[in-house]
Amino acid sequence: MPDNTEPKRADLHQADYDHSQLDPAIKHSRLYNEDLAPIQQTERTWGWFAIFNVWSNDIQSLFGYTLAASLFLSYGLSGWWVMAAIICAGFIVMLMVNLTGKPSVKYGIPFPVLIRSSLGINGANLPAMLRAIIGIFWYGVQTYFASTAVAILLTMVMGGSDATLLGLNSTAWLAFVIVWIFQLLLFWSGVETIKHFLNWAGPLVYVVMVILMGVVWYQSGSELLPAIGSIFSRDSDYTGSSLQAFIAVVGTMVAYFAAVVINFGDFSRFLRSERDMKIGNLIGLPINMAFFSFIALVITAGTLVLFGEALTNPSDIVERVDALPLTIIAALTFFAATVGINMVANFIPPAYDLANLFPKRINFRMGGLITAVIAFFVGALWLSFISQIGIVGFVNAIGAIIAPFFGILIIDYYVIKRQHINMNDLFSDKPTGAYYYYKGWNIRGVIAFAIGAIFSLSTVLVPTLTSLEGYGFLLGAALGGVSYWLLMRPMSHRSVEV
């Protein structure tokens, strides 16, 4: 296949890309629009606190808490060892997002544009579409879950209703529509407004969770902490070793962040510096996860002590402790946190990914509108239909498929391209462009993706490999990256910097 990259000279030690080198003609390319264009350094306003709150909303969502609480119960480990595994996962994810975020800090471009250098200007639509499908599906599902918090408040004011449509009564439908409209208006107001919303929602959820922990701890008494070492091993059916259990917890938590890890550049492009990114990731991931996992540990153990059963849904816990003010505040903050993670993981990425398909016809806002409309039907049908037919397994399989893109992106940028990209050619559809490869596709990259994807998908679908499902993402990413390196070695001696 033809390779059109040519060695070019440049300052290889510049801290940030000099946007004055961009050819004005790229604005007329079919691959360009203002939302996908690189953000200049002077236009970036995000600091470390914004990134911290990206992770706070991700970790502290209803699903994030439920996952953490479930891990304490699933493997028969001491609660302290599960907490250690969650913190270990935080360090791993921090290292991964520092790698995927760095090129977007330097060049100011989102993930679907960055991946053009690896898979070609047309081949980039493959990871973009897979990521968009995952985001749209989970956006609809999370919209439904966020609406359940609003439904609690509406029921307190209006009362419930017996008549149902698609499993939802009129109060639940009103809550769902309110959340759907609220999220769309929040998105439509722009990334800066979303940043401010995240900055408010993240800390407030922490306040509520600390209060809830205090109430549970007070009611459980002084025997709570001593019981944490053994209370979770009583009813576990897990038959593997303690080491296997520890690794499984780490792998599951890493997989939870997989989609955001891959497209983290969609957020890091707004940062003022790489230092802000690293500080935000350090505080937002391992440090944040240490504190949050301790809260989940105490609350989950407390529910076992108080109620004789483990409650993993925060809404159920709030209802059991029977404190009306806490119920109202908790419902509002759980709603805010779930909306926050929906913006981060499931709304902004598909908007960019869809815009990347047809840059001249779909901009960021139009991509978001398409996402919201499709997701409305996913959320509306979730309770009565989608959750009953096993489609979550299908979406999880797609999630496993995207694992190799992490390895490919990292090997391409740091090993093959040596941290230097030809920015003009990222937006060029000319056959002479560095990333045109073969008709816009890097066939070597697609083959590497297929090798990694087949393996990671097998950990979900093949019974004899399901023991690897917890760390299928890491193994699939590693296999995709190694395959890409081996296939691209003949081209790795060539520079692609402007």
RAPE-V270311 format. One record per run of one state. SS is the DSSP state (alpha for helix, beta for strand, coil for the rest). FROM is the first residue (numbers start at 1). TO is the last residue. If there is no record, write none. Layout:
ss->SS from->FROM to->TO
ss->SS from->FROM to->TO
//
This chain:
ss->coil from->1 to->18
ss->alpha from->19 to->21
ss->coil from->22 to->23
ss->alpha from->24 to->28
ss->coil from->29 to->40
ss->alpha from->41 to->43
ss->coil from->44 to->45
ss->beta from->46 to->46
ss->coil from->47 to->47
ss->alpha from->48 to->59
ss->coil from->60 to->61
ss->alpha from->62 to->74
ss->coil from->75 to->78
ss->alpha from->79 to->107
ss->coil from->108 to->110
ss->alpha from->111 to->114
ss->coil from->115 to->115
ss->alpha from->116 to->119
ss->coil from->120 to->123
ss->alpha from->124 to->158
ss->coil from->159 to->163
ss->beta from->164 to->165
ss->coil from->166 to->167
ss->beta from->168 to->169
ss->alpha from->170 to->188
ss->coil from->189 to->190
ss->alpha from->191 to->220
ss->coil from->221 to->223
ss->alpha from->224 to->227
ss->coil from->228 to->230
ss->alpha from->231 to->233
ss->coil from->234 to->241
ss->alpha from->242 to->256
ss->coil from->257 to->257
ss->alpha from->258 to->262
ss->coil from->263 to->264
ss->alpha from->265 to->268
ss->coil from->269 to->270
ss->beta from->271 to->271
ss->coil from->272 to->273
ss->alpha from->274 to->307
ss->coil from->308 to->313
ss->alpha from->314 to->321
ss->coil from->322 to->323
ss->alpha from->324 to->357
ss->coil from->358 to->363
ss->alpha from->364 to->382
ss->coil from->383 to->385
ss->alpha from->386 to->388
ss->coil from->389 to->390
ss->alpha from->391 to->401
ss->coil from->402 to->402
ss->alpha from->403 to->416
ss->coil from->417 to->422
ss->alpha from->423 to->426
ss->coil from->427 to->437
ss->beta from->438 to->438
ss->coil from->439 to->440
ss->beta from->441 to->441
ss->coil from->442 to->442
ss->alpha from->443 to->461
ss->coil from->462 to->462
ss->alpha from->463 to->491
ss->coil from->492 to->498
//
